[in-house]
Amino acid sequence: MTVGRQLHLAVSLDGFGAHPAAWRRTARAPESAFGSADLHLDAARRAEEGLLDFVTLDDSRPIHADRDGRARGRLDAALVLAVVAAATDRIGLVPTGLTSRPVGELADRIATLDHLSGGRAGWRPRVDTTPEQQRLALAPDGGPLLVERFAEAEEFTRAVLAFWDSWAPGALLADRADGRFVDQELIRPVDFTGTRVPASGSAAVPRPPQGRPVTAILGHDTVPYRLLARHAEVAFITPFDTAGLLAIRGEVERLRKEFGRSEQPYRLFADLNVVLADTEAAARERLADLDALDGEPFSSDAAVFAGTPVGLADHLEEWFRDGGADGFRLRPAVLAEDLDAVVDGLIPELRRRGLFRTAYTAQTLRGHLGLPAVDGPDPR
């Protein structure tokens, strides 16, 4: 079979799965998983077996059970993925970076992950809001608060990129005869001007192997699409059908042109929750069982697919060929069960159709995605 354009695949490793009742359907005790990286380590290894491009891990997804029957708490995403980096070889690793963190601390943490993984790191800047701020932002008159929060996120993203650029390419720690380490000309002060996010100094960690780890941003509407259009190299979107996918892609590309980025390569990923089984009826039954455990139907910002791996392949192929998606981030309803179905069922079907790789051909996350290396600051 002649192999043409192939799609990209990622998987979300958040918690026990995307469904709120997923922790009730895992063999691991919630308390033990909260204190261990094993849950995500096992999942990342499985995803690498399937040759997926990367995994993502949120920095606020709940893990342990609370009295209301849902889950609360989390481990630090970047630290968990640092453990994963030592146990994997090729798969990309993309933690969330909350905008409430100090800029330099977050930049050094992601740069460290890129070094530890040999150039496999990305990051997802995420607006950090309290539940009350979320409620106000989503209210009919909440537009100004939403705009302000994403303006802050835009400054935060630029500041993190500036920290990575503060080490010139080729600036490496070296013990010199005069006792000094690095030529100061190779470490520049952070070149950043903002009104909402304080950032000064320079990175403590040498320039990441990829120059800049891959920036991935999730957007649901015009305000976050503007952040996505300015900075995303991987754009996560949440369409519910092919027409919606086409409309979102059109808006994102219009905004990219407005910001002078239409010539900069990026990859558009559609998010999709997945509940998989050998038959459609069994998949629907699994979803109904999870809903019953949670006490209400599963609702999400992204579409929910309940069906077979072959049916999911049909769905992805349609969005890939007709909707223009470059790839997909799958959110397993129950992490272990649905990720196994992706690796053992979906991936072979996509390969049979010539739509997915049969081997890794690159070492870095940029290489997996076909994105160019970054040798210096963005000239704009």
Summary of the structure (lengths in Angstrom):
residues: 380
radius of gyration: 20.7
end to end distance: 42.7
largest distance: 72.8
contacts: 1259
relative contact order: 0.16
helix: 42%
strand: 15%
